[in-house]
Amino acid sequence: MEAKADHGTRNVRIIGVGASAPSTRVSNAELEAVVETSDEWIAKRTGIRARHLLGPDEGLSDLATAAAASALEQAGVDAADVELVILATSSPDDLFGDAPCVARSIGATNAVAFDLTAACSGFLFGMNTASQFLHTGAYKTAVVIGADALSRWVDWKDRNTCVLFGDGAGAVVMRAAEGGEEPGLLGFEMHSNGAGRPDLNCGYDYSDETRLAGVATVTSGAYNPIDMNGKEVFKFATTCVPKVLREGLENAGVTPDDLDWVLLHQANIRIMETVAKKLGVPMEKVLTNLDEYGNTSAGSIPLCLNQAVKEGKVKNGDLIAVAGFGAGLSWGSAVIRWGA
């Protein structure tokens, strides 16, 4: 019989969190001047009442830098001690990657830094990836950032998508657990299925062709706005997320009754309600700030976690089941014990 892969406890600690969002806030009511919609229509279907949007003089790397710096400050960690920086984003300022620039900006000059692209699953995947490096001893301290500016990629004439997305970033500081310390990541699971790409994507489309001396033809173009089949994405999320949460819980050796909190990617309040019901967890245990920030893609989980910690909801030792899900299609979970 084939041995089951080890997706259980990782000897890491999650010791700091920070976040950043643009100062420009756009309410549902204000969107009525942009597209045919209303606060009632948006709030009833999504739970969103506002979103924060980057201005022309602001960059995704600025948000990521601010979030990471805040997380380091809360953790009491010197940036020079950071050895790994992972930036989960699908909307970088530089298509080649923002992580090295962000690492330099926060003073993590001794760190290797790279981007990870997994859309709304990105932060969860990034955190699980960092845990592997820390667990093996390859590195001792890591910063994982989730940041997106999907306002850059929505069609502001399409009321079915433009009302959903906002810009924001969040980050956590992770370090290898030392002797006697309680591990902070107890179990995880991750999946993807490329057959779902037509249901949620931001695809490249060429607008011009150049013939190279009869040898080849190359194209130039741009990415299309986000294209989403809302009904199929809802069906995917409400089916796959409860399953992957239970897989993560099983790998962690805990049950839903053991949880203090559930933290889901902030996509839609109806998805959260359905997932909570299937998991058997009351909505009072589901962390959310969807009403204020909308769907910030890879930024949503750490942005919400930061608020919950700052408000005193999440306390040291709390057990949290986390799930990310979105384009790819991709989905995953992690069971963490907060230890800042």
VOGU-3710 file (C-alpha; in Angstrom, 3 decimals, decimal comma):
1> meakadhgtr> 0,000/0,000/0,000  1,308/3,420/-0,937  2,209/5,537/2,092  0,123/8,662/2,610  1,990/11,920/2,069  2,874/13,781/5,245  0,674/16,864/5,339  0,700/17,104/9,117  2,500/19,216/11,692  5,245/21,563/10,558
11> nvriigvgas> 7,678/22,878/13,140  7,017/26,534/12,437  5,612/29,455/14,375  3,439/32,269/13,000  4,583/35,209/15,089  3,454/38,427/13,427  0,850/39,864/11,074  0,402/43,163/9,275  -1,757/44,648/6,530  -2,182/47,613/4,244
21> apstrvsnae> -4,994/48,955/2,077  -5,300/52,070/-0,097  -6,830/55,137/1,514  -9,303/55,573/-1,347  -12,556/53,940/-0,248  -15,456/53,419/-2,630  -18,838/52,485/-1,163  -21,556/50,547/-2,959  -23,631/53,703/-3,172  -20,786/55,511/-4,925
31> leavvetsde> -20,552/52,686/-7,475  -24,076/53,547/-8,569  -22,545/56,440/-10,529  -20,237/54,025/-12,367  -22,382/51,014/-13,200  -26,032/49,988/-12,944  -26,177/48,607/-9,413  -27,211/49,468/-5,856  -25,969/48,997/-2,323  -28,887/46,648/-1,620
41> wiakrtgira> -28,196/44,513/-4,707  -24,476/44,137/-3,939  -24,775/43,641/-0,185  -27,570/41,078/-0,440  -25,727/38,929/-2,978  -22,156/39,276/-1,728  -21,955/40,857/1,730  -19,735/43,624/0,330  -20,442/47,272/1,164  -17,149/48,959/0,208
51> rhllgpdegl> -13,724/48,387/-1,322  -10,359/50,195/-1,271  -8,692/51,036/-4,589  -5,155/51,988/-5,607  -4,692/55,400/-7,165  -2,532/56,234/-10,203  0,459/57,114/-8,019  0,291/53,937/-5,901  1,704/50,493/-6,619  1,062/46,923/-5,568
61> sdlataaaas> 4,620/46,728/-4,247  3,877/49,731/-1,991  1,005/47,841/-0,351  3,086/44,680/-0,022  5,980/46,594/1,520  3,767/48,339/4,071  2,075/45,070/5,080  5,383/43,227/5,465  6,972/46,054/7,459  3,978/46,116/9,790
71> aleqagvdaa> 4,163/42,343/10,313  7,871/42,541/11,142  7,238/45,338/13,626  4,500/43,370/15,365  6,686/40,257/15,485  9,685/42,201/16,804  11,864/40,736/14,065  14,720/42,585/12,374  14,336/42,541/8,584  18,026/41,636/8,284
81> dvelvilats> 17,203/38,292/9,942  14,636/37,344/7,284  15,948/34,659/4,942  12,913/34,065/2,732  10,270/36,396/1,275  7,341/34,965/-0,692  4,947/37,405/-2,342  1,679/35,839/-3,466  0,134/38,034/-6,150  -1,529/37,921/-9,546
91> spddlfgdap> -1,255/41,653/-10,173  2,387/42,721/-9,701  3,778/46,077/-10,749  6,461/44,165/-12,651  5,412/41,083/-14,620  8,797/39,567/-13,782  8,000/39,753/-10,072  7,793/42,241/-7,200  9,178/40,129/-4,350  12,872/41,074/-4,695
101> cvarsigatn> 11,936/44,770/-4,773  9,686/44,377/-1,730  12,393/42,453/0,165  14,856/45,256/-0,490  12,309/47,906/0,510  11,721/46,319/3,930  15,440/45,822/4,519  15,473/42,037/4,056  18,744/42,237/2,142  19,832/38,745/3,208
111> avafdltaac> 16,690/37,037/1,927  15,895/35,120/-1,221  12,616/36,480/-2,585  10,205/35,274/-5,235  6,619/35,701/-6,383  4,042/32,931/-6,220  0,991/33,101/-8,472  -2,097/31,184/-7,401  -4,728/33,948/-7,446  -7,047/33,825/-4,421
121> sgflfgmnta> -5,306/30,687/-3,097  -1,949/32,445/-3,276  -1,412/33,428/0,346  -2,463/30,007/1,645  -0,168/28,284/-0,873  2,636/30,714/0,009  2,303/30,040/3,718  2,357/26,270/3,164  5,382/26,634/0,872  7,308/28,715/3,398
131> sqflhtgayk> 6,527/26,164/6,101  8,358/23,494/4,116  11,591/25,528/4,003  11,349/26,305/7,704  10,412/22,764/8,699  13,451/21,277/6,948  15,807/23,831/8,463  16,738/25,398/5,136  15,710/28,796/6,543  14,809/30,071/10,003
141> tavvigadal> 12,693/33,159/9,313  10,284/33,964/6,487  7,838/36,680/5,484  4,817/35,605/3,451  2,806/38,364/1,782  -0,507/38,201/-0,010  -1,217/41,282/-2,118  -3,417/42,051/-5,081  -4,758/45,028/-7,003  -7,478/43,441/-9,104
151> srwvdwkdrn> -9,029/46,853/-9,728  -6,464/46,909/-12,532  -8,069/43,915/-14,202  -11,831/44,310/-13,854  -14,245/45,613/-16,461  -15,845/48,572/-14,694  -18,843/48,269/-17,007  -19,578/44,714/-15,871  -21,621/44,913/-12,682  -21,288/41,187/-12,046
161> tcvlfgdgag> -17,534/41,433/-11,470  -16,525/45,051/-10,816  -18,509/45,222/-7,566  -16,602/42,282/-6,085  -12,968/43,272/-6,064  -10,803/45,616/-4,017  -7,083/46,150/-3,472  -5,141/45,229/-0,358  -2,255/43,346/1,182  -1,445/41,386/4,294
171> avvmraaegg> 1,620/39,558/5,568  2,761/37,160/8,263  6,147/36,482/9,785  6,970/32,800/10,201  9,977/31,222/11,867  11,203/27,743/12,628  10,004/26,478/16,017  12,728/26,032/18,582  12,994/23,304/21,224  9,934/23,124/23,429
181> eepgllgfem> 7,845/25,563/21,367  4,399/24,484/20,238  4,149/24,161/16,417  2,025/26,736/14,651  1,036/24,803/11,518  -0,659/21,536/12,419  -1,827/20,290/9,038  -2,502/21,349/5,464  -3,857/20,251/2,085  -3,776/21,737/-1,419
191> hsngagrpdl> -5,420/20,952/-4,760  -5,825/22,356/-8,265  -7,802/21,536/-11,387  -6,975/23,296/-14,639  -10,244/22,148/-16,197  -11,854/25,024/-14,318  -9,856/27,744/-16,064  -12,810/28,859/-18,264  -14,819/29,626/-15,106  -12,371/32,197/-13,703
201> ncgydysdet> -9,467/33,696/-15,609  -7,659/36,810/-16,776  -6,355/35,682/-20,156  -3,851/37,161/-22,576  -5,190/38,381/-25,913  -2,989/39,559/-28,752  -3,910/42,591/-30,813  -1,055/42,660/-33,304  1,180/40,233/-35,177  4,731/40,759/-36,375
211> rlagvatvts> 6,237/38,578/-39,070  9,961/37,931/-38,519  11,520/37,637/-41,980  9,383/34,648/-42,879  10,836/32,665/-39,987  8,141/33,142/-37,342  5,176/35,246/-36,310  5,083/36,827/-32,849  2,291/38,708/-31,106  1,865/41,715/-28,866
221> gaynpidmng> -1,197/42,484/-26,808  -2,571/42,730/-23,287  -4,530/40,821/-20,693  -8,310/40,857/-20,866  -10,420/41,874/-17,862  -11,322/39,204/-15,320  -13,827/36,731/-16,737  -15,893/34,795/-14,221  -18,781/32,351/-14,348  -20,258/33,218/-10,962
231> kevfkfattc> -22,594/30,221/-10,686  -19,844/27,711/-11,428  -17,362/29,385/-9,074  -19,961/29,374/-6,301  -20,641/25,676/-6,900  -16,919/24,911/-6,912  -16,241/26,835/-3,698  -19,148/25,436/-1,710  -18,263/21,887/-2,772  -14,456/21,847/-2,592
241> vpkvlregle> -13,756/24,162/0,356  -15,604/22,145/3,032  -13,822/19,022/1,784  -10,347/20,547/1,835  -10,968/21,992/5,290  -11,884/18,542/6,577  -8,753/17,141/4,928  -6,629/19,759/6,648  -8,334/19,095/9,977  -7,762/15,357/9,617
251> nagvtpddld> -4,083/15,928/8,815  -3,857/18,123/11,900  -5,580/15,541/14,081  -8,344/17,912/15,193  -12,072/18,314/14,570  -14,293/21,299/13,744  -15,365/21,381/17,394  -11,749/22,093/18,393  -11,600/25,279/16,328  -11,698/28,766/17,744
261> wvllhqanir> -12,020/30,376/14,311  -12,496/29,671/10,620  -10,797/32,081/8,216  -11,818/31,781/4,562  -10,774/33,709/1,503  -13,081/36,730/1,533  -14,995/36,151/-1,695  -18,700/36,093/-0,902  -20,660/35,931/2,357  -22,968/33,291/0,894
271> imetvakklg> -19,982/31,028/0,244  -18,825/31,515/3,841  -22,267/30,725/5,216  -22,565/27,563/3,138  -19,065/26,353/4,024  -19,646/27,012/7,729  -22,918/25,088/7,653  -21,339/22,102/5,898  -18,445/22,138/8,347  -20,799/22,380/11,319
281> vpmekvltnl> -19,286/25,634/12,575  -21,447/28,610/13,661  -21,009/31,841/11,734  -19,930/33,489/14,984  -16,643/31,624/14,556  -16,110/32,758/10,952  -13,792/35,764/10,650  -14,754/38,268/7,981  -14,075/41,840/6,889  -15,603/41,354/3,453
291> deygntsags> -18,048/44,196/4,008  -15,243/46,787/4,125  -12,644/45,440/1,679  -14,415/43,167/-0,792  -12,455/40,414/-2,507  -8,759/41,327/-2,346  -7,658/37,957/-3,775  -4,333/36,860/-2,239  -4,537/39,766/0,196  -7,840/38,754/1,761
301> iplclnqavk> -6,794/36,120/4,326  -3,936/38,049/5,985  -5,873/41,331/5,727  -8,719/39,738/7,680  -6,379/38,007/10,134  -4,626/41,287/10,879  -7,909/42,996/11,732  -9,020/40,102/13,954  -5,731/40,165/15,863  -5,769/43,952/16,246
311> egkvkngdli> -9,350/43,853/17,541  -8,444/41,192/20,080  -10,660/38,479/18,605  -7,771/36,170/17,758  -5,595/35,523/20,797  -2,405/33,597/21,430  -3,049/29,876/21,267  -6,235/30,140/19,192  -6,759/27,343/16,670  -7,742/28,591/13,209
321> avagfgagls> -8,762/26,656/10,092  -7,787/28,660/6,997  -8,898/28,059/3,405  -8,029/29,753/0,127  -9,774/29,103/-3,178  -10,061/30,655/-6,601  -8,690/30,812/-10,119  -6,670/27,924/-11,428  -8,939/26,494/-10,243  -7,067/26,036/-6,977
331> wgsavirwga> -7,981/25,445/-3,359  -6,265/24,561/-0,117  -6,371/24,660/3,661  -4,149/24,954/6,697  -4,798/24,528/10,395  -2,734/27,037/12,347  -2,258/27,924/15,979  -1,784/31,638/16,387  1,331/32,368/18,395  2,302/36,010/18,045
//
